[in-house]
């Protein structure tokens, strides 16, 4: 069967249990489809979180350039300086919105970390950015756990790694949607309209095996 320049190392993750050629390739294609179905909610979650935090801290500190006056730790300050440098390499000036868009997801989730436990920043975020959050989840520890999970899922998906073997993938999908709802009911409704994860995941590997048999009838299968 032609593998179309896909590396052996990439396929190894799908056949470690001794799976046959057809099953291995079908798992790869199914995983690709599942990852693709998570792009929109992951993107919505990431953009919604950064914008909600930006708006909350802008309100609290009275300026859209809140990062200039907020009590930030060295790591956070370094990330902002890196963002400024990257922007200045492209153009002469920038607005606070440019900084917000340049900062990586890990920057925003780091604001829930232990290094900010004694800072006013997490309390501001909880009060204004996550206003729809359940009371049981309205703590820094709970938020750190949830957003760290989402960030790990995002990184796996965006780096094309295998996730179909995760036993709690459906639960993670639900928690991702729930986190979007904490920030915006309207965005949550849009996420539901666009969401295709459940049918693609629940249908499983069989449709992909059928596609492979149709295109490569000599594919080895046990």
Steps between C-alpha positions, in 0.01 A plus 500: 500500500630847414555705816553833321820614671369442853792401722534158661538672837164670456330167431671321789258662746211321329632143476683433826244231587587310183214643295488407135572747219137590433418559867815706549424733210131520598596605852724768353221638281242483780737682734551767234124549467447511878777761537352706218159493670655653812661794318201734526419454872869515590547818300187652654613407849847645453385826341212542744726452803766746387245766404302455821815528713618802300165676547487416871851626572451807281193588707676437830815697420326771301701450182516261207874490562443337840812288454712812555372559855370162622721311750634235263765239575820485294379220268183690412689824449755322278222359282354846452840639405546217250160581351595866467825408326324274250245768419764771457681275253189517282393862549605822672223536757245278670181517703411299813285277281809402303669387822196297602489320165874426504514341846480122507229298672745395771541863601132534582467167680810585707299774671321220689830357624633484855727799438191721485320364806584813703434737209175690438505385136328158541219651710437762232489231233260283698267793568485657155633257237333181625173645624293196398728254676341254744563578866666161542751597230554859608843453653850544364582132550191386310564744216865399476402135472236568233709730281812286532292211368375709209852623422635141497217390270565801276870424475440134415241588236698781339814285486310215333560250779287196579207566736239240404635262763424740787229345716365840610504677163122546496515644851777738396288613206209572734726689739634709213148600398416570863797734533381694194157535661661651812623787285214551257159338456482623141840356412399173664190481280715561192745232614212252524377589151845449348599201711554170315701310758230269635384339172857462371627350824197278563497360145843358567756340275275295270425767234871559460566131450237497226664796326837327512361173362333697219817681396758232587323163473824308556560656839594233750236439765464234760 
